[in-house]
Amino acid sequence: MSANLFSPLEIRGVRLKNRVVASPMWQYCGVDGAPTDTHAVHLGRLAEGGAGLVFQEGTTVDRRGRGTVGDLGLWDDDLVPHYARLVELVRAGGAVPGIQLIHAGRKGRRNPPWAAHEPGPPATDDWPVLGPSALPIALEGSGVPVEMSPRDIAETVDSWVSAARRAHRAGYEVLEVQAAHGYLIHTFLSPLSNHRTDRYGGSFANRARLLLEIVDGIRTVWPADKALFVRLSSVDAEWDLDQTVELVRELRAHEVDVIDCSSGGLTGLPVFGAPSAGYGYQVPYAEEIRSRTGVRTMAVGYIVHATQAQAVIERGQADLVALGRELLHNPNWPIDAARKLGVPDPYAQAPRRIAYWLRKRDGSFPGFAPSTDG
Ligand SMILES: Cc1cc2nc3c(=O)[nH]c(=O)nc-3n(C[C@H](O)[C@H](O)[C@H](O)COP(=O)(O)O)c2cc1C
């Protein structure tokens, strides 16, 4: 039988109850790297809403890799207990806890998007913006990055590995490397932002070196039964699917399990912020990468409707669908989608203490229907 949105998926030792993933979403309200109650509410409602896998937002591996002052971070052992609490909460809600790790690179030290034109982070909490070359991105509030020395690069790889070790200790089961959207790793991959002449610049193999070193390092501390995802910008300025496919074949050889297929962001904002995007506009990337490499893919971007998400999985275009803003709109979307698709016992997607009451209500009088039915 072919897979559908509510069939489970096993990746190594990780079992997802369905194919709906809560995409990582920055909340911009961490305090010195630590999460707050807002993160608990955000992740808790995504988990209780029925998503099989809930990704925590891009969590910074190094203070110098912060995008904004409110970023979450895993740069210190003392931070681990804060995250262990979030992991517990997501698991208790019925979802598998995932974390995205990030280094913002030249898109660092900015304000949240809605405050781009306001004064930047206070001088008391300053940090240098790093990149492969001293080439700024043309985005409001972005400075000229400092070209990373070989030592900076080695320290950065170490910080990814240490953060992954801490993520494992906190209990996450899925780890995603953010290598898209114009952040540090992406700027090494692209010849537009990487003008280096050492072993990290020039040829395709050299530009991919940082990502592969990070992935290899992570795999030394991230257990073999836990899943490793990489988010890529499948297409971007002077970067096409052929290059992505070449990179994905490499990543497969380096023990990466799933490619999260996004796009854009190297020279401006990713396309999900632009009116040129339409429903499922990145699904064809997930489909082509999956069929040409045999690597599992996750589709993301304007996936909004239950039938749309179901079709992506049933047609074999991707193994998982990730939703971002639609889950902000309705964190219970997975439960709702299960009802709309006629999945037997749709409330099984919810925690037991909630499912009990919803099942009971459905049969309470003839013709009863919940508000989401019409
Ligand atoms: C509030 C918000 C925060 C986001 N933060 C992240 C992030 O931390 N890491 C990341 O890779 N993408 C981030 N994204 C992008 C989403 O993960 C997703 O790829 C994008 O929103 C497209 O999916 P959608 O159309 O379902 O929202 C963010 C998007 C939003 C709306």
The ligand as a Tripos MOL2 file, in Angstrom:
@<TRIPOS>MOLECULE
LIG
   31    33     1     0     0
SMALL
NO_CHARGES

@<TRIPOS>ATOM
      1 C1          7.9520   33.0960   11.9950 C.3       1 LIG1
      2 C2          8.8590   32.2860   11.1210 C.ar      1 LIG1
      3 C3         10.0990   31.8890   11.5870 C.ar      1 LIG1
      4 C4         10.9430   31.0860   10.8010 C.ar      1 LIG1
      5 N1         12.1180   30.6310   11.3300 N.ar      1 LIG1
      6 C5         12.8550   29.7400   10.6270 C.ar      1 LIG1
      7 C6         13.9740   29.1300   11.2260 C.ar      1 LIG1
      8 O1         14.2720   29.2920   12.4100 O.2       1 LIG1
      9 N2         14.7260   28.3090   10.4310 N.ar      1 LIG1
     10 C7         14.3980   28.0580    9.1200 C.ar      1 LIG1
     11 O2         15.1010   27.3100    8.4410 O.2       1 LIG1
     12 N3         13.2920   28.5850    8.5630 N.ar      1 LIG1
     13 C8         12.5090   29.3870    9.2800 C.ar      1 LIG1
     14 N4         11.3450   29.8680    8.7510 N.ar      1 LIG1
     15 C9         10.8840   29.3230    7.4650 C.3       1 LIG1
     16 C10         9.8880   28.1580    7.6870 C.3       1 LIG1
     17 O3         10.5210   27.0730    8.3360 O.3       1 LIG1
     18 C11         9.2730   27.6640    6.3440 C.3       1 LIG1
     19 O4         10.3000   27.1400    5.5450 O.3       1 LIG1
     20 C12         8.5750   28.7900    5.5880 C.3       1 LIG1
     21 O5          7.7630   29.5540    6.4600 O.3       1 LIG1
     22 C13         7.7380   28.2570    4.4310 C.3       1 LIG1
     23 O6          6.7230   27.4060    4.9060 O.3       1 LIG1
     24 P1          5.1630   27.9430    5.0870 P.3       1 LIG1
     25 O7          4.7220   28.4960    3.7650 O.co2     1 LIG1
     26 O8          4.4230   26.7020    5.4970 O.co2     1 LIG1
     27 O9          5.1810   28.9830    6.1580 O.co2     1 LIG1
     28 C14        10.5260   30.7020    9.4980 C.ar      1 LIG1
     29 C15         9.2960   31.1420    9.0230 C.ar      1 LIG1
     30 C16         8.4450   31.9080    9.8090 C.ar      1 LIG1
     31 C17         7.1030   32.3110    9.2730 C.3       1 LIG1
@<TRIPOS>BOND
     1     1     2 1
     2     2     3 ar
     3     2    30 ar
     4     3     4 ar
     5     4     5 ar
     6     4    28 ar
     7     5     6 ar
     8     6     7 ar
     9     6    13 1
    10     7     8 2
    11     7     9 ar
    12     9    10 ar
    13    10    11 2
    14    10    12 ar
    15    12    13 ar
    16    13    14 ar
    17    14    15 1
    18    14    28 ar
    19    15    16 1
    20    16    17 1
    21    16    18 1
    22    18    19 1
    23    18    20 1
    24    20    21 1
    25    20    22 1
    26    22    23 1
    27    23    24 1
    28    24    25 2
    29    24    26 1
    30    24    27 1
    31    28    29 ar
    32    29    30 ar
    33    30    31 1
@<TRIPOS>SUBSTRUCTURE
     1 LIG1         1 GROUP 0 **** ****
